Amino acid sequence: MLIHIPGVLDRDAVRQWRERLTLAPWTDGRATAGHQSSRVKHNMQIPEDDPLAIQFGDELATRLGRTPEFVSAALPKRIYPPMLSRYQASENQHFGTHVDNAIRYDKRGTIRADLSSTLFLSDLDEYEGGELTIEDNFGARKLRFPAGDMVLYPSSSLHSVSPLTRGERFAAVLWTQSLIRDPIIRETLYTLDQNIRALAADAAEDPRVLSLTNVYHNLVRHHAEP
């Protein structure tokens, strides 16, 4: 399941964070790469313990909790703090095909990476190349979205960031452990929730909406991990 979520950050938030990120301490992105990823990762990132990265992660977590599309698709149990990345055409930076680590570790313990998310922080006219390519059952999908938009995709998928040919590309990447481990059940619940919300918008008082909502929450209750 691949979900595009527009406007996770509004224009003012993107502008403010970009001003701060430009002046941030950037280091070699390979410092946090796994054995396989370190061979194909060529970018810069802000250290995870930097106060700016921590503040950004806290603000983003709050916004995601208020974003119905993200909550519906991810049913999050835990969110790993985002990694802030920077790619520059002048350095031929890119991230070759890789798979994200299944388990990630932070001060709070371990998190199983069920879902990966990329939050775009550069507008489309600021760079060329740099497509996020995600491989799924339908083939390779090349993605570029406006600043402030997010794409959510399975952490189990192979993906890459193609070399930039002009400009620079800022993004944040984060991982989510879902309450629903089974991706088929999670996708089914997402589809059910989307249809309930659409029906409720047209006929909120229809008793069938309440009945379907009851079914949805009972299914979540049955399948959710403690």
C-alpha positions in Angstrom: 0.0 0.0 0.0 1.4 3.4 -1.0 -0.4 6.5 0.3 0.2 10.1 -0.7 -0.7 12.5 2.1 -0.8 16.2 1.0 -0.1 19.1 3.3 1.3 17.4 6.4 3.3 20.6 6.8 1.7 23.9 5.6 3.7 26.5 3.6 4.6 28.6 6.6 5.9 25.6 8.5 8.0 24.4 5.5 9.5 27.9 5.1 10.4 28.2 8.7 12.0 24.8 8.9 13.9 25.2 5.7 15.5 28.4 7.0 16.6 26.6 10.1 17.8 23.4 8.3 20.0 25.4 5.9 22.1 26.5 8.8 22.1 23.1 10.6 25.1 20.9 11.2 25.0 18.3 8.4 27.1 15.1 8.5 27.7 12.1 6.3 24.5 10.1 6.0 26.4 6.8 6.1 26.8 7.2 9.9 23.4 5.7 10.5 23.2 3.2 7.5 23.1 -0.5 7.9 25.7 -2.8 6.3 24.0 -3.0 3.0 22.7 0.6 2.9 26.1 2.1 3.7 27.4 0.9 0.3 24.8 2.9 -1.7 24.0 5.8 0.6 25.5 9.2 -0.5 23.8 12.1 1.3 24.0 14.3 4.3 21.9 14.3 7.5 21.5 16.0 10.8 22.6 13.9 13.8 19.6 12.4 15.5 20.6 13.8 18.9 20.9 17.4 17.6 18.4 19.7 19.3 17.0 20.8 16.0 16.3 17.3 14.9 14.6 16.5 18.2 12.4 19.6 18.0 11.5 18.8 14.4 10.6 15.2 15.4 8.4 16.4 18.2 6.5 18.8 16.1 6.1 16.3 13.2 4.8 13.7 15.6 2.2 16.1 16.9 1.1 17.0 13.3 0.9 13.4 12.3 -1.4 12.6 15.2 -3.7 15.3 13.9 -3.6 14.0 10.3 -6.5 11.7 9.8 -5.1 10.1 6.6 -1.9 9.1 8.3 -3.7 7.7 11.4 -6.1 5.8 9.2 -3.3 4.3 7.0 -0.7 3.6 9.6 -2.7 3.0 12.8 0.5 3.9 14.6 1.8 2.3 17.8 5.2 4.0 17.8 7.0 6.4 15.5 10.7 6.4 15.2 12.1 10.0 15.2 12.6 11.3 11.7 16.0 11.5 10.0 16.5 14.8 8.2 18.3 14.3 4.9 19.9 16.6 2.3 21.0 15.7 -1.3 23.0 18.0 -3.5 23.5 17.8 -7.2 26.9 19.4 -6.9 28.1 16.3 -5.0 26.2 13.8 -7.2 24.4 12.6 -4.1 21.8 9.8 -4.2 20.7 6.7 -2.3 20.9 3.4 -4.3 18.3 0.6 -4.1 18.0 -0.7 -0.5 15.6 -2.0 2.0 15.1 -0.4 5.4 16.2 -2.2 8.6 13.4 -4.3 10.1 14.3 -3.1 13.6 15.4 0.3 14.7 16.8 1.3 18.0 16.5 4.5 20.0 16.7 5.6 23.6 13.2 4.3 24.3 14.0 0.8 23.1 13.3 -1.0 19.8 10.7 -0.4 17.1 9.6 -2.8 14.3 9.6 -0.8 11.1 6.3 -1.7 9.4 5.9 1.5 7.4 8.4 4.1 6.0 7.5 7.7 5.3 9.2 10.4 3.3 8.2 14.0 4.0 9.3 16.3 1.2 10.8 19.6 2.2 11.8 21.0 -1.1 9.5 22.3 -3.8 9.6 20.6 -7.2 11.2 23.6 -9.0 14.2 23.6 -6.5 15.8 20.5 -7.9 15.8 18.0 -10.8 16.2 14.2 -10.5 16.1 13.0 -6.9 13.0 10.9 -7.5 11.9 8.5 -4.7 11.5 5.2 -6.5 9.5 2.5 -4.7 9.3 -1.1 -6.1 6.0 -2.9 -5.5 3.9 -5.6 -7.2 3.0 -3.1 -10.0 6.7 -2.3 -10.8 8.9 0.7 -10.0 7.1 3.9 -9.1 9.0 7.2 -9.4 7.6 9.9 -7.0 8.2 13.6 -6.5 5.7 15.6 -4.4 5.5 19.3 -3.3 7.1 20.5 -0.1 5.0 19.6 2.9 3.6 16.4 1.3 4.3 12.9 2.6 4.3 9.4 1.0 3.7 6.3 3.2 4.9 2.9 2.0 5.9 -0.5 3.3 9.3 -0.7 4.9 9.7 -4.1 3.3 9.8 -2.6 -0.2 13.0 -1.9 -2.2 13.4 1.8 -2.8 16.0 4.4 -3.8 16.6 8.1 -4.4 18.0 8.9 -7.8 20.9 11.2 -8.3 20.1 14.9 -8.4 21.0 16.7 -11.6 20.2 20.2 -10.4 19.7 22.0 -7.0 19.3 20.3 -3.7 16.6 18.2 -2.1 15.6 18.3 1.6 13.4 15.5 3.1 12.6 13.8 6.4 12.3 10.0 6.6 10.6 8.2 9.5 9.4 4.7 10.4 6.3 3.6 12.1 5.4 0.4 14.0 1.7 -0.2 13.4 -0.8 -1.6 15.9 -1.8 -3.9 13.0 1.1 -6.0 12.0 -0.5 -7.8 9.1 -0.3 -5.5 6.0 -3.3 -7.1 4.4 -5.5 -6.5 7.5 -4.1 -3.0 7.8 -4.9 -2.2 4.1 -8.4 -3.7 4.5 -9.0 -1.5 7.6 -7.8 1.6 5.8 -10.2 0.9 2.9 -13.1 0.4 5.2 -12.3 3.5 7.2 -12.0 5.6 4.0 -15.4 4.4 2.8 -17.0 5.1 6.2 -15.7 8.6 6.2 -17.0 9.2 2.7 -20.4 7.8 3.6 -20.5 9.9 6.8 -19.8 13.1 4.9 -23.0 12.5 2.8 -25.3 10.9 5.4 -23.9 11.2 8.9 -27.2 10.2 10.5 -27.6 7.0 8.4 -27.7 4.1 10.9 -25.6 2.1 8.4 -22.7 4.4 9.0 -22.9 3.7 12.8 -23.1 0.0 12.1 -20.0 0.0 9.8 -18.1 2.2 12.3 -18.9 -0.4 14.9 -17.6 -3.2 12.6 -14.4 -1.2 12.0 -13.6 -0.6 15.6 -14.3 -4.2 16.5 -11.9 -5.4 13.8 -9.2 -3.0 15.1 -9.9 -4.2 18.6 -9.5 -7.9 17.5 -6.3 -7.4 15.4 -4.4 -4.7 17.3 -1.3 -5.8 19.2 -1.0 -4.6 22.8 
